Amino acid sequence: MLEAINLSKNYDGSDALVNLNLSVAPGEIFCLLGQNGAGKTTTINLFLGLIRPTSGSALINGQEVKPGSDTNQWIAYIPEVVELYSNMTGLENLDFFSRLAGFKYSQTELAELLQKAGLAQGDHLKKLSSYSKGMRQKVGIAIALSKNALAILMDEPTSGLDPKATDEFTSICKELADEGKAIFMATHDIFNAVNVGTRIGIMKEGKLVHSSDTNNISANELQALYLKTI
């Protein structure tokens, strides 16, 4: 569903990404670890089409991401901080952003999407100004679901979440993967990456220097490898 082929990005002579090759199949959760500046967000921005590669290709559902392509129809993006309208309710935000994407849902369908994303029914009609970060993330997931996205890109989605909210978020991600969604997550959270991911990669200075299935590595082993790598 997601594929990078010799994907590179250079800014004024500085390499942000160097010959990245990776793929994420439907039902997989690929967690990408690395320090700030390692190339994680650059990778996401290339898949989103926000920047153009210096060389190589980013493909979504077999189609190259480039100007004029319609690859955004297959993807959704959940950033570290989900930007929503604080003066609107969770349900109103979902209605607004789903309409922007070209979808029109009934109030019942919107409520079902929020519940599927893990937001308690009693919170649907509360203003976003009263939401915790974890609750905002759930609205972001509902927006992704409303787009019928085949792939979901996430940038540090558990940053700032308490353990309970992180556990809830992890469960939702696993449910989405079970439904065949391809999930690509940039994160610093080693232990959650092992818990939620099916595969893990480590980036350093724009290069993917390690990749493995989570079945083949423990959190402690990954931490030791990560510290040794960086």
SERO-4910 file (N, C-alpha, C, O; in steps of 0.05 Angstrom, whole numbers):
BEGIN
 pado doro    nc1    nc2    nc3   cac1   cac2   cac3    cc1    cc2    cc3    oc1    oc2    oc3
  Met    A     16    -24      0      0      0      0     17     25      0     11     45    -14
  Leu    A     39     25     16     58     46     16     85     35      7     93     14     16
  Glu    A     99     49    -11    125     39    -20    143     63    -26    136     82    -40
  Ala    A    168     61    -16    189     80    -23    210     65    -39    219     44    -30
  Ile    A    217     77    -61    237     65    -79    260     84    -83    257    104    -97
  Asn    A    283     78    -71    307     95    -73    299    125    -68    309    143    -82
  Leu    A    282    129    -48    271    156    -43    292    173    -29    303    166     -8
  Ser    A    298    196    -40    318    215    -29    308    243    -30    292    251    -47
  Lys    A    317    259    -10    310    287     -9    334    302      1    346    296     22
  Asn    A    342    322    -14    365    339     -8    357    368     -7    343    378    -24
  Tyr    A    365    381     15    359    410     18    386    426     17    402    424     35
  Asp    A    389    440     -5    413    458     -7    439    443     -1    456    453     14
  Gly    A    442    419    -11    466    404     -7    467    387     17    486    372     22
  Ser    A    445    388     33    444    371     58    424    349     54    401    354     46
  Asp    A    432    324     59    414    301     55    395    298     78    404    293    101
  Ala    A    369    300     73    349    294     94    340    265     92    331    254    112
  Leu    A    342    253     68    334    226     64    351    214     42    355    227     21
  Val    A    362    190     46    381    178     27    372    150     19    373    131     35
  Asn    A    364    147     -6    358    121    -18    341    103      0    349     81      6
  Leu    A    319    114      9    301     98     26    285     78     10    273     85    -10
  Asn    A    286     53     19    270     31      7    255     18     29    266      6     47
  Leu    A    228     19     27    211      5     47    184      2     35    176     15     16
  Ser    A    168    -17     47    141    -21     38    124    -27     62    133    -40     82
  Val    A     99    -19     61     80    -25     82     55    -37     69     41    -24     53
  Ala    A     49    -62     75     27    -76     63      1    -71     79      2    -63    102
  Pro    A    -22    -76     67    -47    -74     82    -46    -93    106    -38   -116    104
  Gly    A    -55    -82    129    -55    -98    153    -29    -96    169    -27   -108    191
  Glu    A     -9    -81    159     16    -78    173     17    -51    188      4    -31    180
  Ile    A     31    -51    210     37    -26    225     68    -24    225     81    -38    240
  Phe    A     78     -5    210    107     -1    208    114     23    226    105     45    220
  Cys    A    130     18    246    139     40    264    167     48    258    185     31    258
  Leu    A    171     74    253    197     84    245    209    100    268    197    121    276
  Leu    A    231     91    279    245    104    301    268    121    291    279    115    270
  Gly    A    276    141    306    299    157    299    298    183    315    277    192    323
  Gln    A    322    195    318    324    220    331    311    242    314    305    238    291
  Asn    A    307    265    327    298    288    311    318    294    289    342    295    294
  Gly    A    308    299    265    325    304    242    335    279    228    351    281    209
  Ala    A    326    255    237    335    230    224    322    226    197    333    211    180
  Gly    A    299    239    192    286    236    166    258    225    167    246    220    146
  Lys    A    248    221    191    221    209    194    199    227    183    183    218    167
  Thr    A    199    252    191    178    270    182    181    276    152    161    280    138
  Thr    A    206    277    142    211    281    114    198    258     98    186    263     77
  Thr    A    201    234    108    189    211     95    158    214     93    146    210     72
  Ile    A    146    222    115    117    226    116    109    247     96     90    244     81
  Asn    A    123    270     96    116    292     79    119    285     49    104    295     32
  Leu    A    137    267     43    140    257     15    116    240      7    106    242    -15
  Phe    A    107    223     25     83    207     19     58    225     17     40    219      1
  Leu    A     57    246     33     34    264     32     35    282      7     15    295      1
  Gly    A     58    283     -6     60    301    -29     65    330    -22     62    347    -39
  Leu    A     72    335      3     77    362     12    104    373      2    108    397     -1
  Ile    A    123    355     -3    148    361    -15    154    341    -37    143    320    -38
  Arg    A    172    349    -55    179    332    -78    206    319    -72    224    332    -62
  Pro    A    209    294    -80    235    281    -75    257    292    -94    250    301   -116
  Thr    A    281    291    -85    304    298   -103    308    275   -123    314    280   -146
  Ser    A    304    251   -114    305    228   -132    289    205   -120    282    206    -96
  Gly    A    283    185   -136    267    162   -126    237    168   -126    229    189   -136
  Ser    A    222    149   -115    193    151   -117    180    143    -91    189    125    -77
  Ala    A    157    156    -85    139    147    -64    114    139    -77    102    153    -93
  Leu    A    104    114    -71     80    104    -84     59     97    -62     65     87    -41
  Ile    A     34    102    -69     12     95    -53     -8     79    -70    -17     88    -91
  Asn    A    -13     55    -61    -31     37    -76    -21     33   -105    -37     31   -123
  Gly    A      6     33   -108     18     29   -134     20     53   -152     31     52   -174
  Gln    A     10     76   -142     11    101   -158     31    120   -146     32    124   -122
  Glu    A     48    132   -163     68    150   -154     56    176   -144     38    187   -156
  Val    A     67    186   -122     59    212   -111     74    233   -126     98    235   -126
  Lys    A     59    250   -140     70    271   -156     48    292   -162     25    285   -159
  Pro    A     56    316   -171     35    336   -177     15    326   -197     22    314   -218
  Gly    A    -10    330   -191    -31    321   -209    -42    293   -203    -63    285   -213
  Ser    A    -27    278   -186    -37    251   -179    -59    253   -158    -61    273   -144
  Asp    A    -75    232   -156    -97    232   -137    -92    213   -114   -111    200   -104
  Thr    A    -67    210   -106    -60    190    -86    -71    198    -58    -74    180    -41
  Asn    A    -77    223    -54    -88    231    -27   -115    219    -21   -124    218      2
  Gln    A   -128    208    -42   -154    196    -37   -152    171    -21   -171    162     -9
  Trp    A   -128    159    -20   -124    133     -6   -111    136     22   -109    117     36
  Ile    A   -104    161     29    -89    164     54   -102    184     73   -117    201     64
  Ala    A    -96    181     98   -103    200    119    -78    205    136    -60    189    137
  Tyr    A    -78    229    148    -54    237    164    -62    246    192    -80    262    195
  Ile    A    -49    234    212    -54    243    239    -27    254    250     -9    238    256
  Pro    A    -25    280    254      0    292    263      3    290    293    -15    280    307
  Glu    A     25    299    303     30    298    332      9    315    347     -1    306    368
  Val    A      2    338    336    -19    354    348    -41    357    327    -37    369    306
  Val    A    -64    345    333    -87    345    314   -100    373    316   -111    380    336
  Glu    A    -98    388    294   -109    415    293   -139    414    286   -147    407    264
  Leu    A   -155    420    306   -184    420    303   -195    447    313   -181    463    325
  Tyr    A   -221    451    309   -233    476    317   -244    474    346   -262    459    351
  Ser    A   -232    489    364   -238    487    393   -266    496    400   -278    488    420
  Asn    A   -278    514    383   -305    524    389   -327    506    377   -350    512    380
  Met    A   -319    483    365   -338    464    355   -336    438    371   -316    432    384
  Thr    A   -357    422    370   -357    397    384   -342    376    368   -334    381    345
  Gly    A   -337    353    380   -323    331    366   -339    323    342   -327    319    320
  Leu    A   -365    320    345   -382    312    322   -382    333    300   -382    326    277
  Glu    A   -383    359    308   -382    380    288   -356    381    273   -356    386    248
  Asn    A   -334    377    287   -308    376    273   -307    353    253   -298    357    231
  Leu    A   -316    330    262   -317    307    244   -334    312    219   -326    306    197
  Asp    A   -357    324    223   -375    331    201   -361    350    182   -363    346    158
  Phe    A   -349    370    193   -336    391    176   -313    379    159   -312    383    135
  Phe    A   -295    364    172   -272    354    158   -279    331    139   -266    328    118
  Ser    A   -299    316    145   -307    295    127   -321    307    102   -317    297     80
  Arg    A   -335    329    106   -347    343     83   -325    355     65   -328    355     40
  Leu    A   -304    365     78   -282    376     62   -270    355     44   -261    360     22
  Ala    A   -270    330     54   -259    308     38   -279    297     18   -273    278      3
  Gly    A   -303    308     17   -323    300     -2   -343    280      7   -357    267     -9
  Phe    A   -344    275     33   -363    256     44   -385    270     61   -379    290     74
  Lys    A   -409    259     60   -431    270     75   -444    248     91   -455    229     80
  Tyr    A   -442    250    117   -452    229    135   -476    240    151   -477    264    157
  Ser    A   -494    222    159   -515    229    177   -504    232    205   -481    224    211
  Gln    A   -519    244    223   -511    248    251   -506    220    264   -487    217    280
  Thr    A   -522    201    257   -518    174    268   -492    162    258   -478    149    274
  Glu    A   -486    165    233   -461    154    221   -437    168    233   -417    155    238
  Leu    A   -439    194    237   -416    209    250   -411    198    278   -388    194    286
  Ala    A   -433    194    293   -430    184    320   -418    156    320   -402    150    337
  Glu    A   -425    140    300   -414    113    299   -384    114    293   -369     98    303
  Leu    A   -375    133    276   -347    136    270   -331    144    295   -310    134    300
  Leu    A   -343    163    310   -329    172    335   -327    149    355   -307    146    368
  Gln    A   -348    133    357   -348    111    376   -328     90    367   -314     78    383
  Lys    A   -326     85    341   -306     66    330   -278     75    336   -260     59    340
  Ala    A   -274    102    336   -248    113    342   -242    114    371   -220    122    380
  Gly    A   -261    105    388   -256    103    416   -266    127    433   -260    127    457
  Leu    A   -279    146    421   -289    170    436   -316    163    449   -335    156    435
  Ala    A   -317    166    475   -341    160    490   -365    176    480   -362    200    473
  Gln    A   -388    164    479   -412    178    468   -418    204    482   -427    223    470
  Gly    A   -413    204    509   -418    229    524   -401    252    517   -406    275    525
  Asp    A   -379    247    502   -361    269    494   -366    279    466   -354    299    458
  His    A   -383    267    451   -388    274    423   -397    303    420   -389    317    401
  Leu    A   -413    313    439   -425    339    436   -412    360    454   -423    382    458
  Lys    A   -388    353    464   -373    372    480   -354    388    462   -345    378    441
  Lys    A   -349    413    469   -331    430    454   -302    419    455   -294    407    476
  Leu    A   -288    422    434   -260    412    433   -242    426    453   -222    414    461
  Ser    A   -250    449    462   -234    464    482   -232    448    508   -215    453    524
  Ser    A   -251    429    513   -251    413    537   -238    386    533   -236    371    552
  Tyr    A   -228    380    509   -217    354    503   -188    352    512   -172    371    511
  Ser    A   -180    328    521   -152    322    526   -139    316    499   -153    314    478
  Lys    A   -112    313    499    -99    307    474   -107    279    463   -111    276    439
  Gly    A   -111    261    482   -120    234    473   -147    235    460   -151    220    440
  Met    A   -165    251    470   -192    254    458   -190    267    430   -204    259    412
  Arg    A   -172    286    427   -168    299    401   -157    279    381   -165    279    358
  Gln    A   -139    262    390   -128    241    373   -150    223    363   -149    214    340
  Lys    A   -169    217    380   -191    199    372   -209    212    350   -218    199    332
  Val    A   -213    238    353   -227    252    331   -211    251    305   -223    248    284
  Gly    A   -185    254    308   -168    252    284   -170    224    271   -171    222    247
  Ile    A   -172    203    287   -175    176    277   -203    174    263   -205    162    242
  Ala    A   -223    186    276   -250    185    263   -250    199    236   -263    190    218
  Ile    A   -235    221    234   -233    235    209   -220    217    188   -228    216    165
  Ala    A   -199    203    196   -186    184    178   -205    162    169   -205    155    146
  Leu    A   -221    152    188   -240    132    181   -262    142    162   -271    128    144
  Ser    A   -269    168    165   -290    179    148   -281    182    119   -298    182    101
  Lys    A   -255    183    115   -244    184     88   -242    157     74   -234    155     51
  Asn    A   -248    136     89   -244    109     79   -215    104     70   -210     91     50
  Ala    A   -197    116     85   -168    115     78   -158     86     78   -165     71     96
  Leu    A   -142     79     58   -129     53     58   -103     52     74    -95     32     83
  Ala    A    -91     76     77    -66     79     92    -68    103    110    -79    123    103
  Ile    A    -57    100    134    -58    122    153    -29    128    162    -15    110    171
  Leu    A    -21    153    158      5    162    166      3    177    192    -14    194    196
  Met    A     21    170    211     21    183    237     48    193    245     68    179    241
  Asp    A     49    217    256     74    229    264     73    234    294     59    252    304
  Glu    A     88    218    309     89    219    339     62    220    351     56    238    367
  Pro    A     44    201    344     17    202    354     13    198    384     -7    207    395
  Thr    A     32    185    397     29    180    426     44    200    443     44    198    467
  Ser    A     57    220    430     72    240    445     53    256    463     33    267    454
  Gly    A     59    256    489     43    271    508     19    257    518      4    268    535
  Leu    A     14    232    510     -9    217    520     -1    202    546     22    193    549
  Asp    A    -20    201    564    -15    185    588    -16    155    582    -26    148    560
  Pro    A     -7    138    600     -7    109    594    -34     98    585    -35     81    567
  Lys    A    -56    106    598    -82     96    591    -90    104    563   -100     88    547
  Ala    A    -85    130    556    -92    139    529    -74    126    508    -84    120    486
  Thr    A    -49    121    515    -31    107    497    -40     79    491    -40     69    469
  Asp    A    -49     65    513    -59     38    510    -85     37    493    -88     20    476
  Glu    A   -102     57    497   -127     58    480   -120     63    451   -131     51    433
  Phe    A   -101     81    447    -92     88    419    -80     63    406    -86     58    382
  Thr    A    -64     48    421    -52     24    410    -73      4    402    -71     -9    381
  Ser    A    -93      0    419   -115    -19    413   -129    -11    387   -136    -28    371
  Ile    A   -134     15    384   -149     24    360   -132     19    335   -142     11    314
  Cys    A   -106     24    337    -88     20    314    -88    -10    306    -89    -16    282
  Lys    A    -88    -27    325    -88    -56    319   -114    -64    306   -115    -81    288
  Glu    A   -136    -52    315   -162    -58    303   -163    -49    274   -173    -63    257
  Leu    A   -152    -25    269   -151    -15    241   -134    -33    223   -141    -38    200
  Ala    A   -111    -42    234    -94    -60    219   -109    -87    213   -106    -98    191
  Asp    A   -124    -96    233   -139   -121    229   -160   -118    207   -168   -137    194
  Glu    A   -169    -93    202   -188    -87    181   -174    -83    154   -187    -78    133
  Gly    A   -147    -85    153   -133    -83    128   -120    -56    123   -110    -52    101
  Lys    A   -122    -37    142   -109    -12    138    -78    -15    140    -68    -31    156
  Ala    A    -64      0    123    -35      1    126    -28     26    143    -37     48    137
  Ile    A    -13     22    164     -6     44    182     24     48    183     40     30    187
  Phe    A     32     73    178     60     81    179     63    102    201     51    123    200
  Met    A     78     96    222     80    112    246    108    120    252    126    103    256
  Ala    A    114    146    252    139    156    261    137    161    291    118    174    300
  Thr    A    156    151    307    153    153    336    180    152    350    200    143    339
  His    A    180    163    375    204    160    392    199    138    413    217    131    428
  Asp    A    175    129    415    166    111    436    174     82    429    159     68    416
  Ile    A    197     73    439    208     47    433    189     25    443    183      6    428
  Phe    A    181     27    467    165      6    479    137      3    467    127    -19    463
  Asn    A    125     26    460     99     24    446    103     14    418     85      1    407
  Ala    A    125     21    405    130     11    378    131    -19    377    120    -31    359
  Val    A    143    -31    397    144    -60    398    117    -72    404    109    -93    394
  Asn    A    101    -57    420     75    -67    427     55    -65    404     38    -83    401
  Val    A     56    -43    389     36    -38    368     45    -47    341     28    -55    324
  Gly    A     71    -46    335     81    -50    308     82    -79    300     86    -97    317
  Thr    A     80    -84    274     87   -110    263    115   -110    252    128   -131    251
  Arg    A    124    -86    244    152    -83    235    163    -56    246    148    -37    250
  Ile    A    189    -56    250    202    -32    261    227    -25    244    242    -43    236
  Gly    A    230      0    239    255     10    226    268     31    243    255     45    259
  Ile    A    294     33    240    309     54    254    323     71    233    337     61    215
  Met    A    320     98    235    332    116    216    355    132    230    353    139    254
  Lys    A    375    137    215    397    154    225    408    170    201    416    159    181
  Glu    A    408    196    205    419    214    185    408    209    157    422    209    137
  Gly    A    381    205    156    367    201    131    368    174    119    358    169     97
  Lys    A    380    155    133    383    127    123    368    108    141    369    110    165
  Leu    A    355     88    128    343     66    143    366     46    149    375     32    132
  Val    A    374     45    175    397     29    182    390      2    194    407    -15    198
  His    A    364     -2    201    355    -27    212    326    -31    207    310    -12    208
  Ser    A    318    -56    202    290    -62    199    285    -91    208    301   -109    201
  Ser    A    264    -96    223    259   -123    233    229   -126    240    215   -106    245
  Asp    A    220   -151    241    194   -157    251    194   -155    281    213   -163    294
  Thr    A    172   -145    292    171   -142    322    171   -170    336    178   -171    359
  Asn    A    163   -190    321    163   -217    333    192   -227    339    196   -245    355
  Asn    A    211   -214    325    239   -223    327    256   -206    346    280   -210    348
  Ile    A    243   -187    360    259   -169    378    242   -160    401    218   -154    398
  Ser    A    254   -159    425    240   -150    449    245   -120    452    262   -108    439
  Ala    A    230   -108    470    233    -79    475    260    -73    485    272    -53    477
  Asn    A    271    -90    503    298    -85    514    319    -88    492    338    -72    491
  Glu    A    316   -108    475    335   -112    453    334    -88    434    354    -79    424
  Leu    A    309    -79    428    307    -56    410    319    -31    422    332    -16    409
  Gln    A    314    -27    448    326     -3    461    356     -4    460    369     16    454
  Ala    A    368    -27    465    397    -30    464    407    -25    435    427    -11    431
  Leu    A    393    -36    415    401    -32    388    398     -2    380    415      9    366
  Tyr    A    376     10    389    371     38    382    393     56    393    403     73    380
  Leu    A    399     52    419    420     68    432    447     64    419    463     83    416
  Lys    A    453     40    410    478     34    397    478     47    369    499     56    360
  Thr    A    455     47    356    454     57    329    457     88    328    472     98    311
  Ile    A    444    101    347    445    131    346    470    142    358    474    166    359
***
